[in-house]
Amino acid sequence: MRAVFTAIAAGLLTLSLTASAASAQEVWFSPPDDHPRGKQHLISAEDYSRLFEHPEEWSSATAHVRAFGVDMSLAIDGPEEKLRRIFGFLKDHKIAPNVSLQSLYTENCGRGIEGLVTVQHFPGDVLRRLKRLGLDVTYVSLDGPLGFGHTYRGKEECRYSAREVARRLAYTVRDVRSSYPNAKFVDYEGDFTYLPQDEAMPLLREWLDAYRAETGTELDALGMDVDWQKPWRTSAPPTADILHAHGVKAGIFLDAAGGPTVTDESWMAEAERNARDIVTAKLPVDFVIIASWMMHPKRLLPESDPLALTHLVDWYEHYKKTGAAPAH
């Protein structure tokens, strides 16, 4: 009998710890905005401004979100009044601003490649503008510096070593800290789940050590941008374990694939499947980033709309806590 009670107690403790870990996991939100970027940029959310003008349309999701992504283009070129309204809203709702940067300075390579810049001081200029406007910044997300500076293969590839990427990135880190000394740095779109494990895990350790050596601090967090068609369930857990061993928070993007045949309905159905998989896999991640860089879904609001991106925030939180999809 004592063995039975011991087994039951152990099971209840496991359930308690699992529920505690799930509740401690944060949700970050990085929706597309409505800032004009030219004809080549087709991703735009026409109802973006309503997020800050009509908070009642996503009040439940707002209560769940702990960090909110602000793109570099909006931060450097957006109207001052609009930025003050966005950052004021985030402050009022105790949501941490997360400014994303193309951050790695390159020479003689990297033109037109995501994450890379050819003007060394430009990333710092973005943060200097926000500081001049008196806006608070908690997180600075670096757009895949290792992935685009080291791993990427193609036209204009740089093929820097991990240490050289860290050395170049250290300038951006110091420049940002001149405006925001307490900013936390996130490797956004860390792509270690794309590589074979025997190659990815040593590279991840090398990258974290190089970042610490060149910047003088540990990286604060890394967001895994996984390919849902690849075996991410086997690569994501060891990635998170290595991050935690270095004192780095582990995150994962929750999104879906794009393409010419994708609709709002199919995108959201895939995102919900991916959300289920993240929960059932019991990934040891500290935060989940709900985002989309595709043309879908077209709407952010209201959260009561099953095809709105804010609805996915509520959907994920409900499934994480109950193990069941919410009723539409």
C-alpha positions in Angstrom: 0.0 0.0 0.0 2.8 2.4 0.9 4.3 1.8 -2.5 1.0 2.7 -4.2 0.8 5.9 -2.2 4.4 6.7 -3.1 3.7 6.1 -6.8 0.6 8.3 -6.6 2.5 11.1 -4.8 5.4 10.9 -7.3 2.9 11.2 -10.2 1.2 14.1 -8.6 4.5 15.8 -8.0 5.4 15.3 -11.7 2.1 16.8 -12.8 2.6 19.7 -10.4 6.1 20.4 -11.7 5.0 20.1 -15.3 2.1 22.5 -14.7 4.4 24.9 -12.9 6.9 24.9 -15.7 4.2 25.5 -18.2 2.8 28.4 -16.3 6.2 29.9 -15.9 6.8 29.8 -19.7 6.4 33.2 -21.2 4.6 34.2 -24.4 6.2 36.8 -26.6 4.3 38.4 -29.5 5.9 39.7 -32.7 3.2 40.6 -35.2 3.8 42.2 -38.6 3.2 46.0 -38.5 1.8 48.4 -41.0 4.9 50.5 -41.6 5.5 51.1 -45.3 8.7 49.5 -46.7 8.2 49.7 -50.5 6.7 47.5 -53.2 9.0 44.6 -52.4 7.7 44.2 -48.9 4.3 42.5 -49.1 3.8 41.6 -45.5 1.6 44.2 -43.7 -1.1 44.1 -41.0 -3.6 46.8 -41.8 -5.1 46.6 -38.3 -1.8 46.9 -36.5 -2.6 50.4 -35.0 -5.8 49.0 -33.6 -3.7 47.0 -31.2 -2.9 50.2 -29.3 -6.1 52.1 -30.0 -8.6 49.3 -29.1 -7.0 47.2 -26.3 -10.4 45.7 -25.6 -10.1 43.7 -28.8 -7.3 41.7 -27.4 -7.5 42.1 -23.6 -7.1 38.4 -22.9 -4.1 38.0 -25.1 -2.6 41.2 -23.6 -2.7 39.6 -20.2 -0.7 36.7 -21.5 2.0 38.5 -23.5 5.3 39.3 -21.7 7.3 40.8 -24.6 6.3 42.6 -27.8 8.4 42.8 -31.0 9.0 46.1 -32.6 10.8 45.9 -36.0 13.9 48.0 -36.8 12.3 49.7 -39.8 9.4 51.0 -37.6 11.8 52.0 -34.8 14.1 54.1 -37.1 11.5 55.5 -39.5 8.1 55.4 -37.8 6.4 58.6 -36.8 7.4 59.8 -33.3 3.7 60.0 -32.2 3.1 56.4 -33.3 6.2 55.1 -31.5 5.2 56.9 -28.3 1.7 55.4 -28.5 3.1 51.9 -29.0 5.7 52.1 -26.2 3.3 53.9 -23.9 0.8 51.1 -24.4 3.4 48.4 -23.6 4.5 50.3 -20.5 1.0 50.7 -19.3 0.3 46.9 -19.8 3.7 45.8 -18.3 4.8 44.3 -21.6 8.5 44.4 -22.3 9.5 46.1 -25.6 11.6 43.9 -27.8 13.4 45.8 -30.7 14.7 43.6 -33.5 17.9 44.6 -35.3 19.8 43.7 -38.4 22.9 43.7 -36.4 26.1 42.2 -38.0 28.4 44.6 -39.8 30.0 43.1 -42.9 32.6 44.2 -45.4 33.0 42.9 -49.0 30.1 40.4 -48.5 26.6 40.2 -47.2 24.8 42.8 -49.4 21.1 42.1 -49.4 21.3 39.3 -46.8 19.0 39.4 -43.9 20.6 40.2 -40.5 23.6 41.9 -42.0 24.4 45.7 -42.3 27.0 47.6 -44.3 27.0 50.7 -42.1 28.6 49.8 -38.7 26.8 52.4 -36.6 23.3 51.9 -38.0 22.0 49.4 -35.4 23.1 51.8 -32.7 21.4 54.7 -34.4 18.1 52.8 -34.1 18.4 52.6 -30.3 19.7 56.2 -30.1 16.5 57.4 -31.7 14.3 55.5 -29.3 16.4 56.8 -26.4 16.1 60.4 -27.6 12.3 59.9 -27.6 12.5 58.8 -24.0 11.2 55.2 -24.7 12.1 52.2 -22.6 13.7 49.1 -24.3 14.0 45.8 -22.4 15.1 43.3 -25.2 17.2 43.8 -28.3 16.8 40.9 -30.7 19.7 40.3 -33.1 18.5 38.9 -36.4 20.3 35.6 -36.8 23.9 36.9 -36.7 25.5 33.5 -36.7 23.0 31.9 -39.1 23.5 34.7 -41.7 27.1 35.6 -41.0 28.5 32.0 -40.7 26.1 29.3 -41.8 24.4 30.9 -44.8 25.5 29.6 -48.2 24.6 31.5 -51.4 25.3 34.8 -53.2 27.2 37.3 -51.1 27.9 34.7 -48.4 30.4 35.8 -45.7 31.3 32.5 -44.1 32.8 34.2 -41.0 34.0 32.0 -38.2 31.8 31.9 -35.1 34.5 34.0 -33.3 34.6 36.6 -36.1 30.8 36.9 -36.0 31.0 37.5 -32.3 33.8 40.0 -32.7 31.9 42.0 -35.2 28.7 41.7 -33.3 30.4 43.0 -30.1 30.6 46.5 -31.7 26.8 46.5 -32.0 26.3 45.3 -28.5 28.6 48.0 -27.1 26.9 50.6 -29.2 23.4 49.6 -28.1 24.6 49.6 -24.5 25.7 53.2 -24.8 22.0 54.0 -25.0 20.5 51.2 -23.0 23.1 49.7 -20.6 20.6 47.2 -19.2 19.3 45.9 -22.5 19.0 42.1 -22.8 20.3 40.6 -26.0 18.5 37.8 -27.8 19.7 35.7 -30.8 16.6 35.8 -32.8 16.0 33.1 -35.4 18.8 30.9 -34.0 18.9 28.1 -36.7 20.7 25.3 -34.9 17.8 22.9 -35.4 18.4 23.2 -39.2 21.8 21.4 -39.0 22.7 17.8 -38.2 23.1 17.5 -34.4 26.7 16.4 -34.6 27.4 19.7 -36.3 24.9 21.9 -34.6 25.6 21.2 -30.9 29.4 21.9 -31.1 28.7 25.0 -33.1 26.2 26.2 -30.6 28.7 25.8 -27.7 31.4 27.5 -29.8 29.0 30.4 -30.5 28.0 30.9 -26.9 31.6 30.9 -25.8 32.7 33.3 -28.5 29.8 35.7 -27.7 30.8 35.7 -24.0 34.5 36.2 -24.9 33.9 39.1 -27.2 31.1 41.0 -25.4 32.1 40.2 -21.8 28.6 38.8 -21.0 26.5 35.7 -21.7 23.9 36.0 -24.4 20.6 36.5 -22.6 18.3 34.4 -24.8 18.0 32.5 -28.1 14.8 31.9 -30.1 14.8 28.7 -32.1 13.3 29.3 -35.6 12.6 25.7 -36.6 11.7 24.1 -39.9 8.5 22.2 -39.0 9.2 19.7 -41.8 12.6 18.7 -40.2 13.2 16.6 -37.1 13.0 19.6 -34.7 11.7 17.4 -31.8 15.1 15.7 -31.6 17.3 18.8 -32.0 15.3 21.4 -30.0 15.7 19.7 -26.5 19.5 19.4 -26.6 19.7 23.0 -28.0 17.7 24.2 -25.0 19.8 22.1 -22.6 23.1 23.7 -23.9 21.6 27.1 -23.6 20.5 26.5 -20.0 23.9 25.2 -19.2 25.3 28.5 -20.3 22.7 30.5 -18.4 20.9 31.5 -21.6 17.1 31.4 -21.8 15.7 29.1 -24.6 12.8 30.1 -26.8 11.0 28.8 -29.9 9.0 30.5 -32.6 5.4 29.4 -33.0 4.4 30.1 -36.6 3.6 28.3 -39.8 4.9 28.0 -43.4 3.9 30.4 -46.2 3.5 29.7 -49.9 1.3 30.5 -52.9 -1.4 28.1 -51.9 -1.6 29.1 -48.2 -4.7 30.8 -46.9 -5.5 32.3 -43.5 -7.4 29.1 -42.7 -4.6 26.7 -43.6 -1.9 28.9 -42.0 -3.8 29.0 -38.7 -4.6 25.2 -38.8 -0.8 24.5 -39.2 0.1 27.0 -36.5 -2.3 25.3 -34.1 -0.8 21.9 -35.0 2.6 23.2 -34.2 1.4 24.6 -31.0 0.0 21.2 -30.0 3.4 19.6 -30.9 5.4 22.1 -28.8 3.2 21.4 -25.8 3.1 17.6 -26.2 6.8 17.4 -26.8 7.3 19.1 -23.4 10.1 21.2 -24.7 12.2 22.8 -21.9 11.8 26.3 -23.3 11.4 29.5 -21.3 9.4 31.4 -23.9 7.4 30.9 -27.1 7.3 33.7 -29.7 4.1 33.9 -31.7 4.9 35.6 -35.0 4.4 35.6 -38.7 6.5 36.8 -41.5 4.1 35.5 -44.1 1.2 37.1 -45.8 -1.1 35.2 -43.5 -3.0 35.6 -41.3 -4.1 38.9 -42.7 -5.7 40.1 -39.5 -4.4 40.7 -36.0 -7.7 41.5 -34.4 -10.1 40.8 -32.7 -8.9 37.9 -30.6 -12.4 36.4 -30.9 -11.7 35.9 -34.6 -10.3 32.3 -35.0 -8.2 33.6 -38.0 -6.6 36.6 -36.1 -3.0 36.3 -34.9 -4.0 37.5 -31.4 -6.4 34.5 -31.2 -3.4 32.2 -31.5 -2.0 33.7 -28.3 -5.2 32.7 -26.5 -5.4 29.4 -28.2 -1.8 28.5 -27.2 -2.3 29.5 -23.6 -5.5 27.5 -23.3 -4.0 24.4 -24.9 -0.9 24.7 -22.7 -3.0 24.8 -19.5 -5.7 22.3 -20.4 -4.3 20.0 -23.1 -7.4 20.7 -25.2 -8.2 23.2 -28.0 -10.6 26.0 -27.0 -14.1 25.9 -28.4 -14.6 28.4 -31.3 
